[in-house]
Amino acid sequence: MEPIFIILVVLALAVGTGTFLFLNRSSGGRGPELEPPSRGGVLAPPRSEGGVAVEDRPASDAAGPAVLDREPTVVEPEVVEPEVVEPEVVEPEVVEPEVVAPPRRPSFRERLAKARATFAGFLGRSKIDEETWDELEEALIRADLGVGPATELLEQLRTRVKDEGLETGEQLVEALKVEMKSRLASHDRSLRMDNGRTNVWLFVGVNGVGKTTTIGKLGRRQVAEGHSVVMAAGDTFRAAAAEQLETWAERAGADIVRGAEGADPSAIIFDAIEAAAARGADLVLADTAGRLHTKSNLMEELRKVRRVADKDPGHVTEVLLVIDATTGQNGLVQARQFTEATEVTGVVLTKLDGSAKGGIVFAIHTELGIPVKLVGLGETAEDLVDFDPDEFVEGLLAV
């Protein structure tokens, strides 16, 4: 009985399992559908219209969109504030302007080394004796004061030493400085300008002394001081003289009037004066051809230049004789001849820094009564300076 019972149980289980599997396959593998819960948690019976359940009706047959029993939750979109990025402020780099120091005025003491060397032996004396006087006399003559001015200066110095009881070499040097300064202090060294006139400054001298360069340097200074300048290229005989002056005029900011090579200097200078008057310029710097002071015909031509330059609207206020300091006593001879021809009003002493003959200053003052107004202490424009007698003497006799 027991085996039969076991077999029946197994068969029953097999039939039940097969039935279950069959039913499950026929239903599409879906489990029982649950009704959506109603409000309050109670299942509501399905609604029907005309005997057809609304839920079973196709969507196309529905009267309208399904109405929810509760208000839909409105989700506000998250407002993301844009990140405000402050622009980076870049401070501009402040570049300090380069401060250009004005050109330093050259020192007489620095530039008179060669002239000072002539007094080296005398300056080293510790006491005053006859040897001291001999060395001083030699130094004055070597410096080109000339025999006459040197002798006169020594006589006055001996008198001072005796009257004041001077005994040391240092005291003698100081006494010499006082005598020299007093001899140079009696002249007016200003450059004359008459307001409201077309002023003309004539530059005269022999060949090679630096007239054209002096005009260029002085013109630059006058423009910087506010004057309206016209340069007249009256040296029509020296090759490239007009081109050289034109270059200086461009550097200085001045106008220039020039003519053909070999043209009459007087005519060119007069044209420059008329041009200056028409433009309202107050200063004409007139170059003249270098000429030997021993040639009478050339000096006569220079007299003509002087007369023409002084005709209206021109007004000659300066005639500047340019002398090379290295020529020494020969410069004194030049000064005499040019003064007779053109009434020289002042001297420009060039190349003083390279000369041992600075004593020519005293010879010109003493023998001709003409003041040295300007001196050249170097090559640059700033090296043309007003002559200062005190600085000159101190530089000449610096220990």
C-alpha atoms as one frame of an Amber mdcrd trajectory, in Angstrom:
protein
   0.000   0.000   0.000   2.725   2.380   0.827   4.449   2.353  -2.589   1.046
   2.877  -4.274   0.315   5.838  -1.982   3.686   7.427  -2.713   3.148   7.029
  -6.455  -0.279   8.713  -6.217   1.162  11.632  -4.298   3.926  12.134  -6.862
   1.394  12.027  -9.693  -0.813  14.539  -7.925   2.106  16.909  -7.477   3.145
  16.533 -11.102  -0.401  17.253 -12.342  -0.704  20.275 -10.065   2.653  21.677
 -11.163   1.792  21.222 -14.849  -1.547  22.879 -14.389   0.068  25.840 -12.699
   2.642  26.246 -15.431  -0.066  26.060 -18.123  -2.199  28.683 -16.474   0.732
  30.971 -15.920   1.825  30.785 -19.603  -1.681  31.506 -20.818  -1.926  34.658
 -18.780   1.191  36.232 -20.400   3.305  35.794 -17.329   1.586  38.719 -15.623
   0.455  38.615 -12.080  -2.870  39.853 -10.918  -3.392  43.568 -11.587  -4.052
  45.697  -8.628  -6.536  48.545  -8.626  -4.992  51.909  -7.904  -5.730  52.966
  -4.419  -8.445  55.506  -3.916  -8.292  58.543  -1.656  -8.385  57.574   1.898
  -6.695  54.237   1.158  -9.976  52.428   0.068 -10.110  50.737  -3.314 -12.803
  52.341  -5.494 -14.857  50.140  -7.815 -14.164  50.649 -11.462 -16.339  53.295
 -13.125 -18.319  52.357 -16.167 -20.057  54.158 -18.955 -22.620  52.259 -20.980
 -21.548  49.060 -19.375 -17.917  49.403 -20.393 -15.341  50.033 -17.814 -13.561
  53.302 -18.340 -10.225  51.754 -17.527 -10.836  49.077 -20.205 -11.727  51.628
 -22.892  -9.005  52.450 -25.409  -7.315  55.757 -24.971  -8.833  57.027 -28.224
 -12.300  56.595 -26.767 -11.665  58.586 -23.635 -13.579  61.780 -23.293 -10.544
  63.738 -22.371  -7.355  63.637 -20.473  -7.316  61.894 -17.211  -8.059  64.143
 -14.322  -5.900  63.682 -11.320  -7.503  63.787  -7.964  -4.632  65.901  -6.516
  -2.872  69.010  -7.653   0.356  68.176  -9.422   3.496  69.160  -7.625   5.034
  72.139  -9.346   8.750  71.929  -9.196  10.251  75.350  -9.544  13.391  75.234
 -11.688  16.454  75.984  -9.715  17.626  79.434 -10.596  21.369  79.392 -10.886
  22.755  82.838 -10.531  25.526  83.346 -13.049  28.832  83.664 -11.367  29.964
  87.228 -11.551  33.619  87.290 -12.330  35.174  90.571 -11.438  37.482  91.620
 -14.257  41.068  91.638 -13.190  42.246  95.195 -12.978  45.745  95.414 -14.301
  47.420  98.531 -13.097  49.364 100.072 -15.960  53.050 100.017 -15.364  54.181
 103.485 -14.528  57.353 104.232 -16.402  59.160 107.108 -14.869  60.417 109.437
 -17.582  64.141 109.385 -17.886  65.544 112.535 -16.427  68.216 113.854 -18.710
  70.577 116.073 -16.853  71.353 119.325 -18.633  74.824 119.493 -20.117  77.318
 120.564 -17.512  79.132 123.805 -18.179  82.843 123.087 -18.607  85.160 124.262
 -15.878  88.040 126.618 -16.611  90.120 124.756 -14.050  89.535 121.441 -15.855
  90.228 122.804 -19.337  93.268 125.040 -18.690  95.697 122.277 -17.790  98.142
 123.156 -20.588  98.113 126.873 -19.842  98.528 126.185 -16.131 101.572 124.021
 -16.803 103.555 127.114 -17.816 103.259 128.395 -14.243 104.134 125.087 -12.577
 107.656 126.107 -11.491 106.557 129.451 -10.063 103.560 127.989  -8.244 105.828
 125.563  -6.407 107.958 128.254  -4.784 107.810 128.418  -0.986 109.419 131.845
  -0.554 109.851 135.065  -2.497 113.377 135.660  -3.788 115.015 136.742  -7.053
 114.725 133.244  -8.453 111.005 133.414  -7.810 110.723 136.640  -9.790 112.745
 135.167 -12.658 110.500 132.101 -12.860 107.367 134.246 -12.783 108.642 136.498
 -15.589 109.510 133.488 -17.721 106.079 131.943 -17.123 104.241 135.145 -18.110
 106.178 135.463 -21.373 105.753 131.760 -22.229 102.006 132.189 -21.646 102.072
 134.944 -24.302 101.171 137.953 -22.229 103.762 139.789 -24.241 106.865 141.510
 -22.960 105.160 144.849 -22.336 102.150 143.573 -20.326 104.354 141.092 -18.442
 106.832 143.781 -17.411 104.059 146.130 -16.276 102.392 143.382 -14.265 105.665
 142.425 -12.524 106.381 146.039 -11.536 102.968 146.443  -9.916 103.347 143.100
  -8.183 106.763 144.017  -6.724 105.278 147.199  -5.336 102.445 145.274  -3.687
 104.829 142.743  -2.144 106.946 145.510  -0.674 104.024 147.601   0.597 102.211
 144.626   2.150 105.319 142.807   3.394 104.544 139.557   1.586 107.083 136.783
   2.126 105.748 133.386   1.020 105.142 131.957  -2.408 101.471 131.379  -1.537
 101.035 135.058  -0.696 102.661 136.021  -3.984 100.292 133.785  -5.958  97.273
 135.394  -4.302  98.635 138.869  -5.029  99.160 137.908  -8.684  95.549 136.709
  -8.924  94.284 140.033  -7.588  96.353 142.009 -10.123  95.226 139.866 -13.057
  91.562 140.001 -12.114  91.639 143.762 -11.735  93.123 144.127 -15.237  90.343
 142.026 -16.765  87.445 143.503 -14.793  87.022 146.804 -16.634  85.328 145.582
 -19.822  81.714 144.880 -20.750  81.517 141.325 -22.111  77.795 141.138 -22.823
  76.623 140.496 -26.386  74.630 143.530 -27.486  71.043 143.157 -28.733  68.783
 146.122 -29.534  65.097 145.319 -29.136  62.869 145.955 -32.119  65.777 145.919
 -34.582  67.211 143.357 -36.978  70.479 142.849 -35.134  73.492 141.705 -37.145
  76.522 139.988 -35.651  79.453 139.757 -38.056  82.121 137.092 -37.543  85.567
 137.862 -38.941  88.990 136.270 -38.788  91.626 134.405 -40.763  91.158 130.959
 -42.264  90.886 127.974 -39.951  90.177 129.721 -36.640  86.654 128.256 -36.296
  84.308 131.052 -37.400  81.649 128.785 -38.907  81.671 126.411 -35.936  81.451
 129.359 -33.549  78.398 130.704 -35.417  76.715 127.311 -35.215  77.330 126.939
 -31.470  76.312 130.502 -30.663  73.233 130.258 -32.895  72.066 127.185 -31.012
  72.401 129.034 -27.727  70.543 132.102 -28.986  67.645 129.982 -30.268  67.463
 128.239 -26.891  67.215 131.681 -25.256  64.178 132.510 -27.397  65.665 134.489
 -30.261  64.667 133.998 -33.886  67.916 133.481 -35.776  68.888 133.638 -39.455
  72.363 132.503 -40.479  74.017 134.099 -43.503  76.501 131.907 -45.388  78.761
 134.757 -46.490  81.866 132.562 -46.779  81.463 131.771 -50.481  85.114 130.963
 -51.185  85.861 128.057 -48.849  84.709 124.688 -50.133  81.732 123.258 -48.191
  81.517 126.295 -45.871  77.849 126.849 -46.733  77.034 123.154 -46.273  78.713
 123.173 -42.880  76.741 126.223 -41.768  73.517 124.687 -43.094  74.093 121.625
 -40.910  74.548 123.840 -37.875  71.392 125.775 -38.728  69.368 122.555 -38.819
  70.729 121.496 -35.432  70.028 124.886 -33.914  66.557 125.382 -35.390  67.629
 128.495 -37.272  66.997 129.630 -40.853  69.803 130.026 -43.340  70.371 132.120
 -46.478  73.084 130.989 -48.871  74.170 131.761 -52.409  76.201 130.297 -55.201
  79.845 129.457 -54.692  82.008 132.497 -55.352  79.094 134.938 -55.038  79.507
 138.382 -53.501  79.483 137.947 -49.673  77.950 141.397 -49.183  74.962 140.538
 -51.365  74.286 137.279 -49.547  74.481 138.919 -46.130  72.145 141.720 -47.243
  69.660 139.145 -48.586  69.786 137.400 -45.219  69.089 140.665 -43.413  66.068
 141.416 -45.618  64.777 137.852 -45.121  65.169 138.208 -41.356  63.270 141.501
 -41.358  60.458 139.978 -43.428  60.155 136.983 -41.072  60.379 139.067 -37.920
  63.680 137.498 -36.878  65.685 139.583 -34.446  69.212 138.274 -35.080  71.372
 137.604 -38.145  74.638 135.700 -37.630  76.794 136.492 -40.658  79.733 134.336
 -41.646  82.489 135.983 -43.697  85.267 134.458 -45.724  88.512 133.906 -43.891
  91.165 136.255 -45.166  94.754 137.121 -44.424  94.947 140.311 -42.467  98.004
 141.289 -44.495  96.070 141.415 -47.797  94.794 144.962 -48.252  92.304 144.097
 -51.000  90.666 141.418 -48.850  90.436 143.726 -45.874  88.870 146.371 -48.121
  86.236 143.816 -49.157  85.542 143.203 -45.464  84.954 146.924 -44.966  82.342
 146.752 -47.713  80.625 143.830 -45.949  80.508 145.890 -42.770  78.940 148.892
 -44.549  76.314 146.814 -46.362  75.339 144.911 -43.215  74.646 148.185 -41.433
  72.196 149.438 -44.066  68.516 149.507 -43.147  66.908 147.196 -42.099  70.217
 145.807 -40.852  71.756 147.020 -37.612  75.270 145.801 -36.764  75.543 145.445
 -33.001  78.537 143.084 -32.761  81.641 142.440 -34.842  83.269 139.391 -33.281
  86.855 138.557 -34.139  87.515 134.825 -33.858  91.091 133.990 -32.819  92.721
 130.608 -32.353  94.329 130.716 -28.896  97.176 128.508 -30.026  98.490 131.271
 -32.318  99.506 133.416 -29.355 101.012 136.786 -30.243 100.084 136.328 -33.907
  96.466 136.610 -32.789  97.262 140.036 -31.392  98.513 141.184 -34.811  95.300
 139.869 -36.402  93.220 141.738 -33.875  94.882 145.037 -34.771  94.249 144.670
 -38.516  90.651 143.472 -38.265  89.803 146.172 -35.744  90.938 148.852 -38.181
  88.800 147.361 -40.969  85.586 146.468 -39.171  85.559 148.096 -35.723  85.775
 144.851 -33.761  83.618 144.910 -30.622  84.737 141.651 -29.025  86.920 138.571
 -29.338  85.996 134.894 -29.424  89.034 132.894 -28.305  88.762 129.318 -29.567
  90.774 126.219 -28.593  91.749 127.697 -25.249  91.649 124.237 -23.691  94.426
 123.011 -25.979  96.737 125.992 -25.686  99.557 126.931 -23.346  99.206 130.556
 -24.473  96.204 131.714 -22.477  98.045 134.927 -21.612  96.953 136.343 -24.977
  93.757 137.342 -23.175  95.707 139.950 -21.189  97.563 141.175 -24.267  94.297
 141.801 -26.155  92.742 143.578 -23.194  95.796 145.640 -22.339  97.107 146.613
 -25.762  93.868 146.859 -27.780  91.194 147.456 -25.188  88.983 144.785 -26.790
  87.172 142.446 -24.409  87.273 138.684 -24.813  83.559 137.821 -24.754  83.488
 134.121 -25.525  85.967 131.269 -25.218  85.989 127.761 -26.625  86.857 125.082
 -24.080  86.107 122.015 -26.194  84.409 120.595 -29.260  80.729 120.438 -28.239
  78.189 123.263 -28.454  78.151 123.591 -24.671  81.918 124.216 -24.645  81.517
 127.709 -26.070  81.052 129.748 -22.883  81.026 133.341 -21.729  84.446 134.486
 -20.630  84.624 134.815 -16.861  87.829 136.616 -15.773  87.712 135.363 -12.197
  87.282 131.736 -13.220  89.957 132.134 -15.876  92.551 133.461 -13.453  91.718
 130.853 -10.808  92.011 128.094 -13.404  95.274 129.490 -14.739  96.949 129.747
 -11.329  95.373 126.789  -9.522  97.899 125.089  -7.269
